[in-house]
Amino acid sequence: MEQLALSTDKERPEISRQFNSKKKISVIQDDALKACKKLPDDFFSLIISSPPYNIGKTYEKKINFESYLDDQRTVIAELVRMLRSDGSLCWQVGNYIDNGEVYPLDIYFYPVFKSLGLQLRNRIVWHFGHGLHAKKRFSGRYETLLWFTKSDNYIFNLDPVRVPSKYPGKRHYKGDKKGMPSGNPLGKNPSDFWDLLQAEFDECVWDIPNVKANHPEKISEHPCQFPIELVERCVLSMTNEDDWVLDPYGGVGSAAIAALKNNRRTVSIDRDEEFCEITQKRIIDFYAGRLKMRPLGKPVHKPSGHEKVSQVPIEWRNK
Ligand SMILES: C[S@@+](CC[C@H](N)C(=O)[O-])C[C@H]1O[C@@H](n2cnc3c(N)ncnc32)[C@H](O)[C@@H]1O
């Protein structure tokens, strides 16, 4: 399958199971708050995470919504302490749902970050084409990623994350540059609307006609992991080589892989030992050139209309 990409063989640094600023990789099994309290001030260039949403997933216990937000506030205050003054904090969330009522988590998290002095740079919409089909409301097809910085003087490298322009052949039609190409040869700004492949994670299948295969990155033990590609875009644009990247709710280590793939240093925390072990294994596989990953920037598959699954079933025709 053309979509599968294997990592390339590289020498693997030691994986430390405690934080050690001399080691490139730490995978820590602990409660996020407890572990963060042991980490240094002004240290991380990027803190990126998808926290538990308090919706009763296998790895969390649903509690009263206000208590959940209070607990999160305490963790976030620690994260802000550890963030470098030119650093970025990205918080990826969906909805908390109670009795069928929807509470978009970013609305509740925004005031928490704002009260801790952070400044919002983008509210990125992560759109996906598939998912659960709601019966009493419109089906949810996006989540958001709030990107905050600690100061006005923050790292932002646009060139490594530019995407192909739709009309690269456009030219200036007046002025000094008349007749010259008007775009950027490296492509355009990817915007705050990211169309990445959550569907493959929700359904664990590729949306390719007559082929059902597991997503190359999908870990069956984890119910909701990041696509590595989502984190890579943040790593490349918000940090420089050798910078430190932290995910305090690291799950199976997608943020760690995204950081290492791009020569950054990383700390991944999760209180579940099995997830930490999977993180270690994925890192080992990555350095051994065995980790399957969806390549950064690969276009989302669009059906041509000729596939069997894109055609109206024969029973529905002429109705
Ligand atoms: C939404 S998942 C994050 C998945 C991750 N982005 C990935 O790609 O694998 C949230 C993670 O938080 C972990 N978790 C929940 N409560 C925690 C806590 N108090 N401290 C540390 N980890 C926690 C869960 O085990 C789960 O893996």
The ligand as a MOL file (V3000), in Angstrom:
LIG
                    3D

  0  0  0     0  0            999 V3000
M  V30 BEGIN CTAB
M  V30 COUNTS 27 29 0 0 0
M  V30 BEGIN ATOM
M  V30 1 C -6.7310 11.2470 25.0850 0
M  V30 2 S -5.5430 10.1020 25.6640 0 CHG=1
M  V30 3 C -4.0730 10.7140 24.9490 0
M  V30 4 C -3.5860 9.8670 23.8290 0
M  V30 5 C -2.2900 10.3400 23.2240 0
M  V30 6 N -2.4290 11.6500 22.6290 0
M  V30 7 C -1.7760 9.3450 22.1630 0
M  V30 8 O -1.5800 9.7240 21.0110 0
M  V30 9 O -1.6210 8.1680 22.4910 0 CHG=-1
M  V30 10 C -5.3820 10.5580 27.3340 0
M  V30 11 C -4.3350 9.7420 28.1020 0
M  V30 12 O -4.2560 10.2790 29.4240 0
M  V30 13 C -3.9190 9.2170 30.3140 0
M  V30 14 N -4.3030 9.6900 31.6650 0
M  V30 15 C -5.5350 9.8410 32.1680 0
M  V30 16 N -5.4650 10.3960 33.3820 0
M  V30 17 C -4.1530 10.6070 33.6530 0
M  V30 18 C -3.4350 11.1750 34.7380 0
M  V30 19 N -4.0650 11.6390 35.8400 0
M  V30 20 N -2.1060 11.2500 34.6680 0
M  V30 21 C -1.4420 10.7770 33.5660 0
M  V30 22 N -2.0630 10.2260 32.5160 0
M  V30 23 C -3.4000 10.1520 32.5520 0
M  V30 24 C -4.6870 8.0250 29.7950 0
M  V30 25 O -4.0850 6.8130 30.1920 0
M  V30 26 C -4.6430 8.2530 28.2690 0
M  V30 27 O -3.6360 7.5010 27.6610 0
M  V30 END ATOM
M  V30 BEGIN BOND
M  V30 1 1 1 2
M  V30 2 1 2 3
M  V30 3 1 2 10
M  V30 4 1 3 4
M  V30 5 1 4 5
M  V30 6 1 5 6
M  V30 7 1 5 7
M  V30 8 2 7 8
M  V30 9 1 7 9
M  V30 10 1 10 11
M  V30 11 1 11 12
M  V30 12 1 11 26
M  V30 13 1 12 13
M  V30 14 1 13 14
M  V30 15 1 13 24
M  V30 16 1 14 15
M  V30 17 1 14 23
M  V30 18 2 15 16
M  V30 19 1 16 17
M  V30 20 1 17 18
M  V30 21 2 17 23
M  V30 22 1 18 19
M  V30 23 2 18 20
M  V30 24 1 20 21
M  V30 25 2 21 22
M  V30 26 1 22 23
M  V30 27 1 24 25
M  V30 28 1 24 26
M  V30 29 1 26 27
M  V30 END BOND
M  V30 END CTAB
M  END
